[in-house]
Amino acid sequence: MVKRNLTGSGYGLTSWIQQRVTAIIMLTFIIVFFVFIIFTSMSVNNNISSWQHVFSFILIKIFVQIFFIALLLHAWVGIRDVWMDYIANTALKLTLHILSILWLLGGLIYSIKIIWA
């Protein structure tokens, strides 16, 4: 019997579930968002202040923020798996992980600033 040494045991199933859950969240949001835009555009003037008023509701802000969090988690799982699978050098892998985390945290902070400002 061959004994396999696995590193990061459990990442496969967890990553797969995270990818699917975040994809479902994003798909649901996109469908609801497009339906919302279609119905809202019929009753909203085509100027920026009207659209700012529509997106000032707290529930819309929460849904948009959940979408961005799901998007960033989805991106993290994907890019982490790419770095783990295709980068052999440990120092380079760690550097790319750290840079990816910083980039995604920057995206999260920016999304919070835009949505809640």
VEXKE-156803 format. One record per residue: residue number from 1; residue in three letters; chain; x, y, z of N, C-alpha, C, O in turn. Coordinates in Angstrom, 2 decimals, padded with zeros to 5 digits. Layout:
NUM:Ala:A:X:Y:Z:X:Y:Z:X:Y:Z:X:Y:Z
...
% end
This chain:
1:Met:A:000.84:-001.18:000.00:000.00:000.00:000.00:000.89:001.25:000.00:001.89:001.31:000.71
2:Val:A:000.52:002.20:-000.79:001.27:003.44:-000.91:000.73:004.44:000.10:-000.48:004.69:000.15
3:Lys:A:001.63:004.99:000.89:001.22:006.01:001.86:001.52:007.39:001.26:002.66:007.70:000.93
4:Arg:A:000.49:008.17:001.14:000.65:009.51:000.55:000.77:010.54:001.65:000.01:010.52:002.62
5:Asn:A:001.71:011.42:001.51:001.84:012.54:002.44:001.12:013.73:001.85:001.50:014.27:000.81
6:Leu:A:000.08:014.12:002.52:-000.71:015.25:002.03:-000.42:016.47:002.88:-000.40:016.40:004.11
7:Thr:A:-000.19:017.58:002.22:-000.04:018.83:002.94:-001.29:019.64:002.73:-001.87:019.64:001.64
8:Gly:A:-001.71:020.33:003.76:-002.93:021.13:003.64:-004.16:020.25:003.53:-005.09:020.58:002.78
9:Ser:A:-004.18:019.16:004.24:-005.29:018.22:004.15:-006.61:018.90:004.44:-006.72:019.65:005.41
10:Gly:A:-007.60:018.65:003.62:-008.92:019.23:003.82:-009.18:020.45:002.96:-010.31:020.91:002.86
11:Tyr:A:-008.13:021.00:002.35:-008.33:022.19:001.53:-009.20:021.90:000.30:-009.96:022.76:-000.13
12:Gly:A:-009.08:020.71:-000.24:-009.79:020.40:-001.47:-011.30:020.53:-001.35:-011.91:021.28:-002.11
13:Leu:A:-011.90:019.83:-000.40:-013.34:019.87:-000.24:-013.80:021.23:000.26:-014.80:021.77:-000.23
14:Thr:A:-013.08:021.79:001.21:-013.45:023.11:001.74:-013.39:024.16:000.65:-014.29:024.99:000.52
15:Ser:A:-012.33:024.14:-000.14:-012.20:025.11:-001.24:-013.32:024.93:-002.25:-013.89:025.90:-002.74
16:Trp:A:-013.63:023.68:-002.56:-014.68:023.40:-003.53:-016.02:023.94:-003.02:-016.76:024.56:-003.78
17:Ile:A:-016.33:023.70:-001.75:-017.59:024.18:-001.18:-017.62:025.71:-001.15:-018.63:026.32:-001.49
18:Gln:A:-016.50:026.32:-000.74:-016.44:027.79:-000.70:-016.66:028.38:-002.09:-017.38:029.37:-002.23
19:Gln:A:-016.04:027.80:-003.10:-016.21:028.29:-004.46:-017.67:028.20:-004.90:-018.21:029.14:-005.49
20:Arg:A:-018.31:027.08:-004.60:-019.70:026.89:-005.03:-020.65:027.81:-004.28:-021.55:028.40:-004.88
21:Val:A:-020.46:027.95:-002.97:-021.34:028.82:-002.17:-021.19:030.27:-002.61:-022.19:030.96:-002.79
22:Thr:A:-019.96:030.74:-002.77:-019.78:032.14:-003.19:-020.29:032.35:-004.61:-020.82:033.42:-004.92
23:Ala:A:-020.15:031.35:-005.47:-020.68:031.48:-006.84:-022.21:031.57:-006.82:-022.78:032.36:-007.56
24:Ile:A:-022.86:030.78:-005.97:-024.33:030.85:-005.86:-024.77:032.19:-005.31:-025.74:032.76:-005.79
25:Ile:A:-024.05:032.71:-004.30:-024.37:034.03:-003.74:-024.24:035.10:-004.82:-025.12:035.95:-004.96
26:Met:A:-023.16:035.05:-005.58:-022.94:036.07:-006.62:-023.97:035.95:-007.74:-024.48:036.97:-008.22
27:Leu:A:-024.28:034.73:-008.16:-025.27:034.53:-009.22:-026.65:035.02:-008.77:-027.35:035.69:-009.53
28:Thr:A:-027.04:034.70:-007.56:-028.32:035.16:-007.02:-028.37:036.68:-006.98:-029.36:037.28:-007.37
29:Phe:A:-027.29:037.28:-006.51:-027.24:038.74:-006.45:-027.36:039.35:-007.84:-028.11:040.31:-008.03
30:Ile:A:-026.62:038.81:-008.80:-026.64:039.37:-010.16:-028.04:039.30:-010.76:-028.50:040.26:-011.37
31:Ile:A:-028.70:038.18:-010.60:-030.06:038.04:-011.14:-031.01:039.03:-010.47:-031.75:039.74:-011.14
32:Val:A:-030.99:039.07:-009.14:-031.87:039.99:-008.41:-031.52:041.44:-008.74:-032.40:042.28:-008.88
33:Phe:A:-030.23:041.73:-008.86:-029.79:043.09:-009.16:-030.27:043.54:-010.53:-030.74:044.67:-010.68
34:Phe:A:-030.15:042.67:-011.55:-030.62:043.05:-012.88:-032.14:043.24:-012.92:-032.63:044.16:-013.57
35:Val:A:-032.87:042.39:-012.23:-034.32:042.56:-012.15:-034.64:043.87:-011.45:-035.53:044.62:-011.87
36:Phe:A:-033.92:044.14:-010.37:-034.12:045.39:-009.63:-033.83:046.60:-010.52:-034.59:047.57:-010.52
37:Ile:A:-032.73:046.56:-011.26:-032.37:047.67:-012.14:-033.42:047.87:-013.23:-033.78:049.00:-013.55
38:Ile:A:-033.91:046.78:-013.79:-034.92:046.90:-014.85:-036.18:047.56:-014.32:-036.71:048.47:-014.96
39:Phe:A:-036.66:047.12:-013.16:-037.88:047.70:-012.60:-037.65:049.10:-012.05:-038.54:049.95:-012.13
40:Thr:A:-036.47:049.35:-011.50:-036.18:050.67:-010.96:-035.98:051.69:-012.06:-036.39:052.85:-011.91
41:Ser:A:-035.36:051.29:-013.15:-035.08:052.24:-014.22:-036.36:052.77:-014.86:-036.36:053.83:-015.48
42:Met:A:-037.45:052.03:-014.71:-038.72:052.50:-015.26:-039.29:053.66:-014.44:-040.03:054.49:-014.97
43:Ser:A:-038.94:053.72:-013.16:-039.52:054.75:-012.31:-038.52:055.80:-011.85:-038.88:056.72:-011.12
44:Val:A:-037.26:055.67:-012.27:-036.22:056.60:-011.84:-035.77:057.42:-013.04:-035.63:056.91:-014.15
45:Asn:A:-035.56:058.71:-012.79:-035.04:059.57:-013.85:-033.61:059.16:-014.18:-032.92:058.54:-013.36
46:Asn:A:-033.17:059.50:-015.35:-031.82:059.16:-015.77:-030.82:060.23:-015.36:-030.13:060.81:-016.20
47:Asn:A:-030.75:060.50:-014.07:-029.72:061.40:-013.56:-029.09:060.78:-012.32:-029.66:059.89:-011.70
48:Ile:A:-027.93:061.27:-011.97:-027.14:060.65:-010.91:-027.81:060.74:-009.56:-027.72:059.80:-008.77
49:Ser:A:-028.47:061.84:-009.26:-029.08:061.98:-007.93:-030.21:060.98:-007.71:-030.41:060.51:-006.59
50:Ser:A:-030.95:060.65:-008.77:-032.01:059.65:-008.63:-031.43:058.28:-008.31:-031.93:057.56:-007.46
51:Trp:A:-030.36:057.93:-009.01:-029.73:056.64:-008.76:-029.04:056.61:-007.40:-029.03:055.57:-006.73
52:Gln:A:-028.46:057.73:-006.98:-027.86:057.79:-005.64:-028.93:057.58:-004.57:-028.68:056.93:-003.56
53:His:A:-030.11:058.12:-004.81:-031.20:057.91:-003.86:-031.61:056.45:-003.78:-031.84:055.92:-002.70
54:Val:A:-031.68:055.79:-004.93:-032.05:054.37:-004.96:-031.03:053.54:-004.18:-031.40:052.66:-003.41
55:Phe:A:-029.75:053.83:-004.38:-028.70:053.04:-003.73:-028.35:053.55:-002.34:-027.38:053.08:-001.75
56:Ser:A:-029.12:054.48:-001.80:-028.88:054.95:-000.44:-029.60:054.09:000.59:-029.34:054.24:001.79
57:Phe:A:-030.49:053.21:000.17:-031.21:052.35:001.10:-030.26:051.34:001.72:-029.42:050.76:001.04
58:Ile:A:-030.41:051.13:003.01:-029.48:050.28:003.76:-029.51:048.83:003.27:-028.46:048.18:003.23
59:Leu:A:-030.68:048.33:002.91:-030.78:046.95:002.45:-030.00:046.73:001.15:-029.36:045.70:000.97
60:Ile:A:-030.05:047.70:000.27:-029.29:047.61:-001.00:-027.80:047.62:-000.69:-027.04:046.84:-001.27
61:Lys:A:-027.38:048.48:000.23:-025.96:048.55:000.59:-025.49:047.22:001.19:-024.38:046.76:000.89
62:Ile:A:-026.31:046.63:002.02:-025.94:045.35:002.64:-025.78:044.27:001.57:-024.81:043.52:001.59
63:Phe:A:-026.74:044.19:000.64:-026.67:043.18:-000.41:-025.45:043.38:-001.32:-024.80:042.42:-001.71
64:Val:A:-025.16:044.63:-001.63:-023.99:044.91:-002.48:-022.70:044.55:-001.73:-021.77:044.00:-002.32
65:Gln:A:-022.65:044.85:-000.43:-021.46:044.51:000.34:-021.29:043.00:000.46:-020.17:042.50:000.38
66:Ile:A:-022.38:042.27:000.65:-022.31:040.80:000.69:-021.79:040.27:-000.64:-020.99:039.33:-000.67
67:Phe:A:-022.25:040.86:-001.74:-021.76:040.44:-003.06:-020.24:040.62:-003.15:-019.54:039.72:-003.60
68:Phe:A:-019.74:041.78:-002.72:-018.31:042.03:-002.83:-017.50:041.12:-001.91:-016.40:040.69:-002.27
69:Ile:A:-018.02:040.83:-000.73:-017.33:039.90:000.17:-017.28:038.51:-000.47:-016.24:037.85:-000.44
70:Ala:A:-018.40:038.07:-001.04:-018.42:036.77:-001.73:-017.45:036.77:-002.91:-016.75:035.78:-003.13
71:Leu:A:-017.40:037.86:-003.65:-016.48:037.96:-004.79:-015.03:037.86:-004.33:-014.23:037.17:-004.96
72:Leu:A:-014.70:038.55:-003.24:-013.32:038.51:-002.75:-012.96:037.14:-002.19:-011.84:036.68:-002.39
73:Leu:A:-013.89:036.49:-001.50:-013.63:035.13:-001.02:-013.46:034.16:-002.19:-012.59:033.29:-002.16
74:His:A:-014.28:034.32:-003.19:-014.19:033.49:-004.39:-012.83:033.68:-005.07:-012.18:032.72:-005.47
75:Ala:A:-012.41:034.92:-005.18:-011.11:035.22:-005.79:-009.98:034.66:-004.93:-009.01:034.13:-005.47
76:Trp:A:-010.08:034.77:-003.61:-009.03:034.28:-002.73:-008.87:032.77:-002.88:-007.74:032.28:-003.01
77:Val:A:-009.96:032.03:-002.86:-009.87:030.58:-002.98:-009.23:030.20:-004.32:-008.38:029.31:-004.38
78:Gly:A:-009.63:030.86:-005.37:-009.08:030.55:-006.69:-007.60:030.87:-006.80:-006.82:030.03:-007.26
79:Ile:A:-007.22:032.06:-006.38:-005.81:032.45:-006.54:-004.92:031.68:-005.56:-003.78:031.36:-005.88
80:Arg:A:-005.45:031.38:-004.36:-004.68:030.58:-003.41:-004.39:029.19:-003.98:-003.28:028.68:-003.85
81:Asp:A:-005.39:028.59:-004.60:-005.19:027.27:-005.18:-004.20:027.31:-006.34:-003.42:026.38:-006.53
82:Val:A:-004.24:028.37:-007.12:-003.27:028.51:-008.21:-001.86:028.60:-007.64:-000.96:027.92:-008.13
83:Trp:A:-001.66:029.44:-006.63:-000.32:029.57:-006.04:000.13:028.25:-005.42:001.28:027.85:-005.57
84:Met:A:-000.79:027.57:-004.73:-000.41:026.30:-004.08:-000.08:025.22:-005.10:000.82:024.41:-004.87
85:Asp:A:-000.79:025.20:-006.21:-000.60:024.12:-007.19:000.56:024.35:-008.16:001.21:023.40:-008.57
86:Tyr:A:000.82:025.60:-008.51:001.75:025.85:-009.61:003.04:026.56:-009.22:003.93:026.70:-010.06
87:Ile:A:003.16:027.01:-007.99:004.40:027.66:-007.56:005.13:026.71:-006.61:004.62:026.38:-005.54
88:Ala:A:006.31:026.28:-006.99:007.06:025.31:-006.20:007.92:025.98:-005.13:008.09:025.44:-004.04
89:Asn:A:008.47:027.14:-005.44:009.36:027.84:-004.51:008.55:028.38:-003.34:007.62:029.16:-003.52
90:Thr:A:008.91:027.96:-002.13:008.15:028.33:-000.94:008.19:029.84:-000.67:007.17:030.42:-000.31
91:Ala:A:009.33:030.45:-000.84:009.45:031.90:-000.60:008.59:032.68:-001.59:007.91:033.64:-001.20
92:Leu:A:008.62:032.29:-002.84:007.80:032.97:-003.84:006.32:032.73:-003.57:005.50:033.64:-003.71
93:Lys:A:005.98:031.51:-003.17:004.59:031.19:-002.86:004.09:032.05:-001.70:002.98:032.58:-001.75
94:Leu:A:004.89:032.18:-000.64:004.51:032.99:000.51:004.37:034.46:000.11:003.43:035.13:000.53
95:Thr:A:005.30:034.94:-000.70:005.23:036.32:-001.17:003.96:036.57:-001.97:003.28:037.58:-001.78
96:Leu:A:003.64:035.65:-002.87:002.43:035.81:-003.68:001.16:035.71:-002.84:000.19:036.41:-003.10
97:His:A:001.18:034.84:-001.83:000.03:034.77:-000.91:-000.16:036.10:-000.18:-001.28:036.61:-000.11
98:Ile:A:000.92:036.64:000.34:000.83:037.91:001.08:000.38:039.04:000.17:-000.48:039.83:000.55
99:Leu:A:000.95:039.12:-001.02:000.54:040.17:-001.96:-000.93:040.01:-002.37:-001.64:041.01:-002.51
100:Ser:A:-001.37:038.78:-002.54:-002.78:038.53:-002.89:-003.70:038.96:-001.75:-004.74:039.58:-001.98
101:Ile:A:-003.32:038.61:-000.53:-004.13:039.00:000.63:-004.21:040.52:000.74:-005.28:041.07:000.97
102:Leu:A:-003.08:041.19:000.57:-003.08:042.66:000.64:-003.94:043.28:-000.45:-004.67:044.24:-000.21
103:Trp:A:-003.85:042.71:-001.65:-004.65:043.22:-002.77:-006.14:043.03:-002.49:-006.94:043.94:-002.73
104:Leu:A:-006.51:041.85:-001.99:-007.92:041.58:-001.70:-008.43:042.41:-000.53:-009.57:042.87:-000.54
105:Leu:A:-007.60:042.60:000.50:-007.99:043.48:001.61:-008.17:044.91:001.13:-009.07:045.62:001.57
106:Gly:A:-007.29:045.34:000.23:-007.45:046.67:-000.36:-008.77:046.79:-001.11:-009.45:047.81:-001.02
107:Gly:A:-009.13:045.74:-001.83:-010.42:045.74:-002.53:-011.59:045.78:-001.56:-012.58:046.47:-001.81
108:Leu:A:-011.48:045.06:-000.45:-012.54:045.07:000.56:-012.68:046.46:001.19:-013.79:046.97:001.34
109:Ile:A:-011.55:047.05:001.56:-011.59:048.39:002.16:-012.15:049.41:001.17:-012.95:050.27:001.55
110:Tyr:A:-011.75:049.31:-000.08:-012.26:050.22:-001.10:-013.77:050.04:-001.31:-014.50:051.01:-001.47
111:Ser:A:-014.22:048.79:-001.31:-015.66:048.56:-001.49:-016.45:049.12:-000.31:-017.53:049.67:-000.50
112:Ile:A:-015.93:048.98:000.89:-016.59:049.56:002.07:-016.65:051.08:001.95:-017.67:051.70:002.24
113:Lys:A:-015.54:051.66:001.50:-015.49:053.12:001.35:-016.51:053.59:000.32:-017.21:054.58:000.55
114:Ile:A:-016.60:052.91:-000.81:-017.51:053.33:-001.87:-018.97:053.10:-001.48:-019.81:053.97:-001.67
115:Ile:A:-019.27:051.93:-000.92:-020.65:051.59:-000.63:-021.21:052.39:000.55:-022.34:052.85:000.50
116:Trp:A:-020.43:052.54:001.58:-020.94:053.15:002.81:-020.61:054.63:002.96:-021.01:055.24:003.95
117:Ala:A:-019.90:055.23:002.01:-019.57:056.66:002.10:-020.73:057.52:001.69:-020.63:058.75:001.70
% end
